[in-house]
Amino acid sequence: MGPLDALFHLLNFLAPAWVTAAVGAMAMKLVWRQALRGVPAKRLAWRCALAGSVVLAAGLALTGRDGKMATYAAMVGVQALVALWIAFGPARR
């Protein structure tokens, strides 16, 4: 495997976390427009993507395989908790 193939594998591994984080941040900003006026969407998306990437790596380490549904469910759950913490928790200010 060459370096370009390794890069594509890494990007495809991280894509679910980054896409769900971006979509989730935009959806939160749309649904809670008034409540999240002072919270930048970029901060929501970036931190959720980072948390989701960590969960994907932990799922790969624990199960030995990528793409397990339990890993994806844990990723979505952790991203939701992080987004709610940033949006409505003490980290908001």
C-alpha positions as CSV (number, residue, x, y, z in Angstrom):
1,M,0.0,0.0,0.0
2,G,1.4,3.3,-1.0
3,P,1.1,6.6,0.9
4,L,-1.8,7.8,-1.2
5,D,-3.7,4.6,-0.4
6,A,-3.0,5.0,3.3
7,L,-4.2,8.5,3.2
8,F,-7.5,7.4,1.5
9,H,-7.9,4.7,4.1
10,L,-7.5,7.1,7.0
11,L,-9.9,9.7,5.4
12,N,-12.5,7.0,4.8
13,F,-12.1,5.8,8.4
14,L,-12.7,9.3,9.8
15,A,-15.4,10.3,7.4
16,P,-18.4,9.1,9.4
17,A,-17.3,11.1,12.5
18,W,-16.6,14.3,10.6
19,V,-19.8,14.1,8.4
20,T,-22.1,13.3,11.3
21,A,-20.5,16.1,13.3
22,A,-21.0,18.7,10.6
23,V,-24.6,17.6,9.9
24,G,-25.4,17.5,13.6
25,A,-24.0,21.0,14.3
26,M,-25.9,22.5,11.4
27,A,-29.1,20.7,12.6
28,M,-28.7,22.0,16.1
29,K,-28.1,25.5,14.9
30,L,-31.3,25.3,12.8
31,V,-33.5,23.8,15.5
32,W,-32.3,25.8,18.4
33,R,-31.6,29.0,16.5
34,Q,-32.3,31.5,19.4
35,A,-30.7,29.4,22.2
36,L,-27.5,28.8,20.2
37,R,-27.1,32.3,18.9
38,G,-23.7,32.8,20.7
39,V,-22.3,29.3,20.0
40,P,-20.4,29.0,16.8
41,A,-21.3,26.1,14.6
42,K,-17.6,25.6,13.8
43,R,-16.9,24.9,17.5
44,L,-19.8,22.5,17.8
45,A,-18.7,20.6,14.7
46,W,-15.0,20.5,15.4
47,R,-15.3,19.2,18.9
48,C,-18.0,16.6,18.0
49,A,-15.8,15.4,15.1
50,L,-12.8,15.0,17.4
51,A,-14.9,13.1,20.0
52,G,-16.3,10.9,17.2
53,S,-12.8,10.1,15.9
54,V,-11.7,9.0,19.3
55,V,-14.7,6.7,19.6
56,L,-14.0,5.2,16.2
57,A,-10.4,4.6,17.1
58,A,-11.4,3.0,20.4
59,G,-14.0,0.8,18.6
60,L,-11.3,-0.3,16.2
61,A,-8.9,-1.1,19.0
62,L,-11.6,-3.0,21.1
63,T,-13.3,-5.0,18.3
64,G,-10.4,-5.3,15.9
65,R,-12.6,-4.3,13.0
66,D,-13.8,-1.1,11.5
67,G,-17.5,-0.5,10.7
68,K,-19.2,-2.3,13.6
69,M,-22.7,-0.9,14.2
70,A,-22.0,-0.7,18.0
71,T,-19.0,1.6,17.3
72,Y,-21.2,3.8,15.1
73,A,-23.9,3.9,17.7
74,A,-21.4,4.9,20.4
75,M,-20.0,7.5,18.1
76,V,-23.4,9.1,17.6
77,G,-24.2,9.0,21.3
78,V,-20.9,10.6,22.3
79,Q,-21.2,13.3,19.6
80,A,-24.7,14.1,20.9
81,L,-23.5,14.4,24.5
82,V,-20.6,16.6,23.5
83,A,-22.8,18.8,21.4
84,L,-25.4,19.2,24.2
85,W,-22.6,19.9,26.7
86,I,-21.1,22.6,24.5
87,A,-24.5,24.1,23.6
88,F,-26.3,24.0,26.9
89,G,-23.8,23.0,29.6
90,P,-21.3,25.1,31.5
91,A,-18.8,25.0,28.6
92,R,-21.2,27.4,26.7
93,R,-19.8,30.5,28.3
